[in-house]
């Protein structure tokens, strides 16, 4: 069992940056692929970024060049550095854990509670 807790969300203006963190419990964190998803009001949950245990990464086209996912296995934490934020990035951001790196939410077994990111123009 893995428990995930996100932090770092907040309110920023367009063009600013935020770094989200996701702390995981359990000693098997390093064996999991970790992903970030987001969900805006009235919209489906969408893939943002993922990183596998070999540090390979995958990004949604909408965030490439602006967001960076990373992980620190010694701290059982995955990060999402978000630069040049846009109002379209406003959503609740969730981290999730999976056995393999994938972009669909159905493939993830563990989810955090989410953290709100609001970007004003």
C-alpha positions as CSV (number, residue, x, y, z in Angstrom):
1,X,0.0,0.0,0.0
2,X,1.3,3.5,-0.9
3,X,-0.1,6.7,0.4
4,X,0.5,9.9,-1.4
5,X,0.2,13.5,-0.1
6,X,0.6,16.5,-2.5
7,X,1.6,20.0,-1.5
8,X,2.8,23.2,-3.0
9,X,-0.3,24.4,-4.8
10,X,-1.5,27.9,-4.7
11,X,-2.5,31.1,-6.5
12,X,-0.1,32.7,-8.9
13,X,-0.2,35.1,-11.8
14,X,0.4,34.1,-15.4
15,X,4.1,33.7,-16.1
16,X,5.0,32.7,-12.6
17,X,6.2,29.4,-11.3
18,X,5.2,26.8,-8.7
19,X,6.7,23.5,-7.5
20,X,4.4,20.7,-6.5
21,X,5.6,17.9,-4.2
22,X,4.2,14.5,-3.6
23,X,5.4,12.6,-0.6
24,X,4.9,8.9,-0.6
25,X,4.7,6.4,2.3
26,X,6.1,2.9,2.1
27,X,9.4,1.4,1.3
28,X,8.6,0.5,-2.3
29,X,8.4,4.0,-3.7
30,X,11.5,3.6,-5.8
31,X,9.9,0.7,-7.7
32,X,6.9,2.7,-8.8
33,X,6.4,5.0,-11.8
34,X,4.9,8.3,-10.7
35,X,2.6,10.5,-12.6
36,X,1.0,13.9,-12.3
37,X,-2.6,14.5,-13.5
38,X,-4.9,17.5,-13.3
39,X,-8.6,18.1,-13.4
40,X,-10.3,21.4,-14.1
41,X,-13.9,22.0,-13.2
42,X,-16.2,20.3,-15.6
43,X,-13.4,18.5,-17.4
44,X,-11.9,15.0,-17.3
45,X,-8.8,14.2,-15.5
46,X,-5.9,14.6,-17.9
47,X,-2.3,13.4,-17.9
48,X,0.4,16.0,-17.2
49,X,3.7,14.1,-16.7
50,X,5.2,10.9,-15.5
51,X,8.5,9.4,-14.5
52,X,9.5,5.8,-14.2
53,X,11.9,4.1,-11.8
54,X,14.6,4.5,-14.4
55,X,14.0,8.3,-14.5
56,X,12.6,8.2,-18.0
57,X,9.9,10.9,-18.4
58,X,6.9,11.6,-20.5
59,X,5.0,14.9,-20.8
60,X,1.7,16.1,-22.2
61,X,2.2,18.3,-25.2
62,X,0.5,21.2,-23.4
63,X,3.2,21.4,-20.8
64,X,6.4,20.3,-22.7
65,X,9.1,22.9,-22.2
66,X,7.4,24.5,-19.2
67,X,7.0,21.6,-16.6
68,X,9.6,19.3,-15.3
69,X,8.9,16.1,-13.3
70,X,11.6,14.7,-11.1
71,X,11.9,12.3,-8.2
72,X,14.1,11.8,-5.1
73,X,13.9,8.2,-4.0
74,X,15.8,8.9,-0.8
75,X,13.0,11.3,0.2
76,X,10.2,9.2,-1.3
77,X,9.1,12.3,-3.1
78,X,8.2,13.3,-6.7
79,X,8.1,16.9,-7.8
80,X,6.5,18.9,-10.6
81,X,8.3,22.1,-11.4
82,X,5.9,24.4,-13.3
83,X,7.2,27.4,-15.0
84,X,5.6,30.1,-17.2
85,X,2.2,29.1,-15.8
86,X,-0.9,30.0,-17.9
87,X,-4.5,30.4,-16.8
88,X,-5.3,27.2,-18.7
89,X,-3.1,25.3,-16.2
90,X,-5.6,26.1,-13.5
91,X,-6.8,22.8,-12.0
92,X,-6.5,20.4,-9.1
93,X,-3.3,18.5,-9.5
94,X,-3.0,14.9,-8.4
95,X,0.0,12.6,-8.1
96,X,-0.4,8.9,-8.7
97,X,1.6,5.7,-8.5
98,X,1.7,2.9,-11.0
99,X,3.8,-0.2,-11.7
100,X,4.7,1.1,-15.1
101,X,5.0,4.5,-16.8
102,X,1.7,5.3,-18.6
103,X,-0.4,8.2,-19.5
104,X,-3.9,7.0,-18.8
105,X,-5.3,7.5,-15.3
106,X,-6.8,4.0,-15.2
107,X,-3.4,2.5,-15.1
108,X,-2.5,4.1,-11.8
109,X,-3.2,2.3,-8.5
110,X,-2.6,5.0,-5.9
111,X,-3.7,8.6,-5.8
112,X,-3.2,11.6,-3.6
113,X,-5.9,13.9,-2.5
114,X,-5.0,16.7,-4.9
115,X,-3.7,20.3,-4.6
116,X,-5.3,23.3,-6.2
117,X,-3.3,25.4,-8.6
118,X,-4.9,28.7,-9.7
119,X,-3.3,30.9,-12.4
120,X,-4.7,34.3,-13.0
121,X,-4.2,36.4,-16.1
